[in-house]
Amino acid sequence: MPRSRTSFRATRPRGPEGPPGGRPEGFATDEGTGFRFIAKPKPGWSGIVDCVVLEADEPRLLRCSWTDHGGGETTEVAYRIEPHAAGTRFTYDHTGFTGTGGFFVAQILGHVRRKMLRVGLSAVLNELDEMGDLRPGSTLKPKI
């Protein structure tokens, strides 16, 4: 069976961009660095994803392996930003799903990621100024 993939492109006026998703733990852009994304656990999922940086070309590309902490197949995630018209294009690809199970996982994750990128990421980016700092009066809490 062919590999399945989820993909989403968003275009936004030029400004700060970054990978969406859970809170990273141990992240660095050095190739070979292992890190985790920690999110809110859900039934049947610990909320932890184990990753390894496969390629980093700052500020254009971050490509990582992606494995559920509980096991399972390893897939790849790529975050890309590139100039586009008067703004920046952000592209998120999650590839490497195999078999029938992989097809269904890709469909589920695709739905979740599209909502996260259309709703969640836009809301966060709207709270940032052109330097990537929270705007005065933002309801978001800064990371210390």
N, C-alpha and C positions, 0 to 999 in steps of 0.2 A: 504494500500500500504506500502511496506517496506521502512524503512528510507534510504535515499541516503547519500553518503559521497564523499568528495573529498580527495585524499591522494597523497602525493608526498614524495619521499625519495631522498636525495642527499648525496653523500659521498664526503668528501673533506679531504685533509691532515689535521691532527690535528692542531687546531688554534682557534681563536675567533669565536664564533657563537652567534646568537641572533635572536629574532623574526623578520621576514620580515613584510612589510606592511606599513601603514601610520604612521605619527608621533604620538607617544603616548602622552597623556595629563593627568596628575594626576596619572601616573602609579606607583605602588609599589607592591612588591611580597607578601604582607600580604594577606592571604585569606580573602575574603569579600570586598577587596578594589575595588571601582568603578573607572573606567577610560574610556577614549575615544581614539579611533584612529581617527585622522584627516587626510583626504586625499583630493586630488583635486576633487571637485564636478563634477558630470557627469549628463547629462540629465536624470531626473527621480531618482537621488540619491544625497543627500546632501553632501556626502563625509564624513559623521560622523557615526561611529559605537560605540555604548555604550557597555561596557564590565564590567564584574565583575570577579575578580580572584577567581576561584573555588578551585584550588590546585596549590601549588608551592613546588617543591622539588629541590632547587638549587644545582647544576647547571643542573640537569637532565630533569626536567619537568616543564612546565607552562601550566595550563589548565584554560580556561576562557569561560564565556558565551559571546555570540556575537549577538547583536540585532541592526538592522538598526535604526538610530535615528528617522526616520520617522514612526517607528512601524513595526509590522510584527512578525514572529515567532522567538523565541530565539533558537540559535544553539550553538554548542560548538566547540572551537578551542583548539587543543593541539599542543604544540611545544616540541619536545623531542630531546635530544642529548645523544649519547652513543658512547663509544669507538667502533671502527670497524677497524680491521686489523691495519694498520699503521696510521690511521686517526680518523676522527669523522664522525658519521652518524647523519644527521639532518633529523627528520621526522616531517612533518606538516600534521595534520588531521583536517578536518572541517566536523563535523558530526551533525546529527539531522534534516536534511531536510526531510519534510514529504509531501505526496501527489504528484500529478502530477506537480503542480507548483514548489514544492520543488525539484523534479527531474530535472526540467529544470534549476532552479537556481544553483543547484549543478554542472550541466554540464557547465554552463557559468562560474561560479566561478572557477571550476576546470581548465578550459582553461586559465583563467587570472592568477591563482596562479602558474600553471606550468611554464608559461612564466616568471612571476616575479621571481620565485625561480631559474630557469635555467639561465636566462639572468641577471636580476637585482641584485639578491643576490650575484651571482658569481662576478659580476663587482665590487661590494662594497667590498667583502671579499678580492679580489685581491689587493685592495688599502690599506689594513691593514697589519701591521707587526705582529709578533707573540705575541706581548703584547696588540694588539687591537688598536694601535695608527695609524694615517694616515702615510703612507710612505712619505719621503721627495719628493717633486715635484708632489704630488697627486693633481688631478684636483677637488677632492671633497672638500667641505668647512666644516671645523670642527664645531661642535655644541658647542656653548659657554654657 
